[in-house]
Amino acid sequence: MKKGLKNTNELFRNIYSAINQKHPVSTSRVKDYITTITLLDTISDPIFILNAEGIIEYINRNAYKLFSTSFDSLVGKSFKDLIVSDSIETENPDVLSKETFFDDLLASSLLDITIEMMFNKIRIPVLINSNPVYAPTGELEFIVVTTVDLSRRESHLKECQQNHAESIYYNRMRTIGELGVSVIHELSQPLLSLNLLLDMLKNQIGPDSKQGSAVLYIEQMQALVNKISKTVEYIRSFANKSESAGFELINLQSTIENLRQYIFYDLQENNIDFDIQLDDDNLLVYANPLMLEQAIVNLLKNSIESLRENHPNKTDIPGISVRVKSVRNVWIEIIVDDNGPGILPEIEKKIFTPFFSTKSDPTNTGVGLTISKGIITSFGGDITLQQKDTRGACFKISLPLAATNEATQLYNLIEIQNKY
């Protein structure tokens, strides 16, 4: 036996002696016992100490937290009663059979056995390692069982996978964005030249020319070129804003009005009515303008896709509204509402989960709402799904109202955090 393990076993033996009234406890052992108890409670993995019959004599703090219960609820119970027999991993060479698993656990060391444990209807997958400890006489004295909560490990693994996938997505979007800026740059000059040539052609024909229809066609072509140029300029304006610019004082009126331009063609193509209501023309917040626009555009895009695919009443004009109002001069609410099919109650809790999507479009990434929520919370606000009496989906963005001094701004931030 290795020296470190022998010392550890001695400490565990002191614990067993201290909790077993059949054995007197010396003063020196009490010191070791207290030290060991303290150390065990700092270990993140749940630890169970069993007597030779498999009865739980001691558990550390994380063992009873595993089942959201108390120390006294588990001590004195048979460890066998916590094991879900059907879950025992018989593929492991250390496990001879499900029937003899508990006897094997008491008699020999088991390494990395995957099983499920259950107490008070709480069922948890764990990885078990057991270490039987023998007295100098060779008699089995107690068994130390350490467990690893696999549900937490799986949750952390899933979170890492999501973060990795999000990183890939953002890098891909950045590449597409850089490509888009290059395309916009290449389009700008030809559009400008085309507009100039059309103007020259119209001047050559002259206003008094008998070819009036030709002039009309030229003007129509110029209108189309100007429309394309305006779209290019909006994209260029959006691309030139930098997320690294930090926070600044934003007037929500201009921000909300800009949104109309970003979704203009989607609204027109799908015959969607778009209404904006602002209670005040001078509502100010501290935020990053690009990121705030992106957060709201994501909500609007979701509404447009929902109305395009599943508008419940074809006789009714599909519509989206954005309402902005001040609440008690402390925070601002931006409410994005549509008259689409709405969100099913069973998926309401999942909508902000990364990569969750109900859309049939295979190109949909399912991260729009996740990104929006992350952006809004970074501004000290929140975004929530609201209940509606009528059909459709309704999201509410809450942001601290910009204050004239830091103390008031901090107060507004604290109040909105307490509200949510």
N, C-alpha and C positions, 0 to 999 in steps of 0.2 A: 504494500500500500504506500502511495506517495505521501511525503511528509505533509504537504498542504492539505490533502484529503484527510489524513489522520487527525490533524489539528481541527479541521472542520467537523469531523465526526465526534471528536471529543466535546466540542461546543454543543453539538446537537444532543450528545449524551447528557450534558449538563442540563439542557432544556428539559429533556425527558425526565431526568431525575427531579428537577425542580417542580414539574407539574404532576409527577406521580407521587402521591402521598405515602406510598409504601416504602420509599427510600428517603432517609434523612438528607437534608441539604446543608452542606457546609458553607461557611462564610465565603470562602474563596470561590465556590461554585456559584453563589448568588451573584457575585461580580461578573463572572463569565456569562451567566444567564442573562443578566440585564444588558450586557454588551451585545450578546447575540440577538436578543429580541430587537434591539435597536437596529442592528444591521439587517436583520431579516425584513423589517418593515420598510427599509429603504430600497429593497430589491423590487424591481418592477414586475417580475414574474410571480404568479401565485405559487406559494409553497405550502405543502401539507405534510405534517409529521404524524405517522401512524404507529400504533403499537404493534406487537407481533400478531395480533388478531385482525389487524386492518382497521381498527377503530381510530378515528381522527383525534389526536391528543393536542395538537397545536396547529394553527394556521397563521400566516402573516396577514397584514392588512389587505394586500391585493388579492388574497385568496377569497376573503368574504366579499370584497368589492366586486369580484368576478360575477357573483350571483346577486349583487345588490342586496345583501343581507347583513347579519351581524355575526360577530365572533361566536357567541353562545349558540347560535342557530346551527352551526356546523360541527362544533366540537362535541365529541361523544357519538357522532353518527358513523356508520360503517362507510368507508370509502367506496365500497362495492356498490352501495345504493346510489351513488352519484354517477356511476358509469352507465351509459346507454349501450347495452350489450350488442345491439345490432350494428353499432357504429365501429366496433373494434376492427382494426385493420389486420386481417389475417395474412395479407401478402408479406408483412414484415417477418423476416426470419426469426426474430426473437419471440414471436407469438405463435405458439403451437396450435392453439384453438381458442375459440371464443369462450368455451366452457371452462378452460383452465387458466384463462388470462389473469384472473385475480390471484390465484394461487401462485402463478409465475411471478406476478408483481411483488408478492411477499417473500418469495424465495430467492430471486435473482435480480440482477440489474437489467432494466429494460431501457433501451435508448430510442428516442425519436419515434414513439408510437402515436399515430394519429387516431384519436377517438373523439367521442362527444360526451360531455358531462351535462347533467341536468339537475336543477334544484329549484323548487318553487316555480315550476313550469318554464324556467329560463334554460334554454338549451344552447350550449356553446361548443364549437369545435376547438379542441386543444391538442397540443403536442406534449406527450408525457415522457418524462425520464424518471426512473426510480433507482434508489440506491439503498439496499438493505444494510444495516449496521449491526455488527455482532459484538457481543460482550467478550472479554478476554477468555471466558469459559467456552466460547464457541456458540453460545445461545443467541438466537435472533433477538435483538433488543428493540429496535424500531426501524422504520422505513422512512426515508426522506423522498418525497415525490415533488418534483418541480414540474410546472406546466407552463405552456406558452399559449396565450389567447390568440388563436388563428383568425378569429373574426376581426380583431384589430389589425393583424398583419395583412389580411386580405383587403381591409379598408384602406390601409396606408399604401398598399401596392396599387390598388385601383386609383387612388389619388395621384400617385406618381405617374401612372399611365396616362391619366387625364391631363396632367400638367405637361407631360411630354407631347401628347397629341396637340394640345393647345399651342405649345411652342412651335411645332411643325406648321400648324395652321397660320400662326402669326407671321412666320418667316415666309410662307407661301403668299400670304396676302401682301406682305411688304414687297416681294418680288413682282407680283402682279401690279402693285401700285407704282413701282418704279418703271415698269414697262408701260403702264398707262400714261405716266407723265411724259415719257418719250414719245408716245403716239400723239398726245395732245400737242406737244411741241412741233412735231412734224406736220400736223394738220393746220396749225395756226397760220403759217405763212401762205400755203396754197389757198386757204379760204380768203385771206386778205387780198391776195392777188386776183382771185376769181371775182371778188366783189368789185375790185377796181376795174377789171376788164369789162364787166357788165355795165358799170357806170360810164366807161368810155364808149362802149357800143351804143348806149342809150343817147349819149350826147351827139354821136355821129349821125344817128337817125334824125335827131332833132324833134322838138316838141310839136312842130307844125307839119311833120311828115304825114303822108297819106297812109303810112304803115303803122297805124295806131295800134293794131293788134300785136305787132311785134314789140312795141314799147311796153304794152301791158304784160306780155310774156316775160320780158326782161325784168320788169318790176316784181313779178311773182317769183322769178328765180332769185332775185336779190333778197326778197323776204325770206325765202327758204335758206339761203346762204347765211343771212343774219341770224336766223333761228339756230342753225348749226353752230355758228360762231358764239352765240350766247351760251349754248350748252357747253361748249368747249371752255369758255371763260369760267363758268360755274365750277367745272371739274378742276380747272387749273387753280381757282381760288381755294377750293377744298383741299387740294393736294399741297398747296404752298403753305398752309397753316401747319405749324409744327407742334407735336405733342410735348416737345421738350420746352416749349415756351413758358410753361408753368401756368399759375393761376392769374386771372385778371378780372377786373370788374366788368361784368357783362350785362347789357340791357336785354332782357328776354324778348322784347318786342322784335328786335332785329334778328335775333337767333331763331325765333319761331317763324318769322316771315321767310327766312332763308330756307327753311325746311320745304316750303311749297315748291321751290325751284328744284330741289334734289329729287322730288318724287312726282314732278309735274307730268312727265310722259306716262308713268305708270297709272296715274289718276285718269288721264285723258284716254289712254288705251282701254281701260276697264270701266270707263264711264262711272267713276267713283266721285261722289260729292265730298268736298273737303272744306271744313268750316273751322275758323280760328276765332277764339274769343279771349280777349285780355281785359281783365277788370281795371287794369291800370297800365298806362303807357310807359311808366318809369319804374318797373320792377327790376331790381338789381341783385345779382348773385356773384359770389367769387367762385370761379371755375375755369377750366380750360375750355375755350370755345369749341375747338375741334372735337374734343372728347364728348362734350355735352351734346353737340349736334349729332354725333355718331350714336349716342345712347338713345336719343329720341327717334332718329331715323330707323334704327333697328326695330323699335316698336311699330312705327308706321309701316315698314316693309312687311312685318308679320300680319298686320291688319289687311294690307293690300292682297297678300297671298291668300289669306283666309277668305276674303270676299271674292277673289277671283275663282277659287276652287269650289267653295261651298256656300255661296250666298243662299240663305234659306228661302227667300221670297223673291222670285225673279220679277214680280210685278212692282216691287219696291226698289227705289234707287239705292244702291249700296252707298254707304257714307261713313266717313271718319271725321271726328271732331277733336280739336285740341283746345282745352280750356285752361287758362292760366289765372290764378288768383292768389292773393295774399291772405294768410291766416293769422289774425291777431298781431299783424306787423312783426311776426317772429320768423315764419317760414313761408315758402312759396310752394304751391301745389300745381303741378302740370298733369292734367288728366287727359289721357289718350283713350278715346272711346270709339267703338265701331258697332255696326248693326249686323255683324256676321254671325256664324253659327255658335260662337263662344267657345269656352274651354270646358271639357267634361270634368265633373267633380273629382273623379278618380285619378286624374293626372295633374290636378292643380298644384300638388306639392312637388311635382317633378319638373315643372316648366323652367325653373332656374338651374336645373342640373346640366352640367356640360354635356353636349352631344345628344341630348334628349330632343327628339323631334317627332311630330306626327305627320309631317308633310310627305307627300308621295314623291316629290322631286328628289332624285338621287344626289343632286349637287348640293342639297341643303346640308349645312354642317351641324346645325343644332347648337350653336354657341352664341347666337345673337343676344338672347335674353341674359345669358350668363355674363357676357361682356357688358351689357347695359347696366346690370346690377352692380358689377364691379366698379364701373365708372362712377355711378351715382353715389355709392358708399364711400368712394375715395374723396368725394366732395363733402362728406359729412352728412349725406342724406340717405334716403332709402327709396326703393321702388317695390310696390306691392300690387298684387292682383285684387281688384275690388269686386264685391258681390253686386249683381245687377238684378233688378226686377224684370227687365226686358232682356231680349236675346242680345248676343254680342259679347265682346270682351272689353274690359275696362282696366287700364293700368294707371296707377297714381305715382308720380314722382314727387318726392318732398325734398326741398333743399332749404338750408338756412338762408334767410334774407340777409343781404349784405348790410352791415351796420356802419355807422360813422366812426365808431371807435372799437378797439380790440376787445374791451370788456363786454360791450353789448353783443359783439359777434360771438364771443365765447358763450355768453348766456343763451343766445339763439341756438348754438350748436348743442349745448347740453340739453336744452328743452326738447329739441327734435330727437335726440338720442333716447331720452327718457320716454318719449311718446312711442317709439318703435322698439 
